[in-house]
Amino acid sequence: MSDHYEVLGVRREATQDEIKKAYRKLARELHPDVNPDPQAAERFKLVTHAYEVLSDSNTRADYDRGGSQGFGLGDIFESFFGGGQRGPQSRAQRGQDALLRVDLDLPEAVFGVNKTLTIDTAVLCGVCNGSCCKPGTAPRVCDVCRGTGQIQRQVQSFMGVMVTTAPCNSCRGSGEVIQDPCVSCRGQGRVRAQRDLELDIPAGVADGMRLHLAGQGEVGFAGGPAGDIYLEMSVRPHPIFGRDGDDLVAQLEVPVADAALGFEIDIETLDGPKSVEVKAGSQHGEVITLKGLGANRIRSKGRGDLRLEIKVLTPTRLDGKQKSIFKQLRELHKEDQPRLGSRRVRGRF
């Protein structure tokens, strides 16, 4: 393993200005745009990496200490109190979760539907297969932490000299450095792409309900495990039917004469045409219930009901003949005079 000071041609006591000056001189000499020699390109990589380590005061100090200080008081302290996790950590990280909205019509929410949703997400890089490396290359051992992924530092405390451990800044705790990153994903192990997501929306979902798809989210950094997707249902308003839990609700507009005499009518439900009987003398606000024509119950078997609220339509424009007929009806029903009905009201007075 090459010594960074020797690569740059400087003393170990060199100042930051001297290190920068040496790097610039070598970079002008070895840069691929200036020197096409393959050996020069390899030296340029070594020079660049040496400068990255030595130009930062923290990584330079870690490099000078060799990344390890042996077994000290800190190790004894950690052996008694558990300490942190030792050894290099995986570069791979879990992908983030995503929240997506799914627009549904009311029949789709009631009966369920299969949908295809095109999403923009992160997928595994097809060139490096998540390794982050240029094909034909591999990560090399970090020369700051010597592959341990951690740096130990001596700290003076009231208990004496303590040895603390922290993730290596150079390799971010992985113990490896990618010298030749994949060109396709730029060393990320993943790329942005569109993907078709096949959805099986169960019958009975409601507006605002969320469904959980484990492992269907974006792929993590360095080919890490995919995150999850949460689907939030957004049900469009229906021109006729509303939703009340598992029940569907609607208004049935009935002319006043039909409400008095009763009739039978075919209405169009989400299940197709159904016959409805409106009994003679039906009152405004009464409810006709059609069993089992509501939404599917998502957490149990069966379906809700369809509730039709009667809305009696009182005519507002009457011609002379119609007025005469209503006057006759009023004379025939003199006992049905307008009055206050009794209604119990709970509460304290």
Secondary structure, 3 states (H helix, E strand, C coil): CCCHHHHHCCCCCCCHHHHHHHHHHHHHHHCCCCCCCHHHHHHHHHHHHHHHHHCCHHHHHHHHHCCCCCCCHHHHHHHHHCCCCCCCCCCCCCCCCEEEEEEECHHHHHHCEEEEEEEEEEEECCCCCCCCECCCCCCEECCCCCCCCEEEEEEEECCEEEEEEEECCCCCCCCEECCCECCCCCCCCEEEEEEEEEEEECCCCCCCCEEEECCCCCCCHHHCCCCCEEEEEEECCCCCCEEECCEEEEEEEEEHHHHHHCEEEEEEECCEEEEEEECCCCCCCCEEEECCCCCECCCCCCECCEEEEEEEECCCCCCHHHHHHHHHHHHHCCCCCCCCCCCCCCCCC
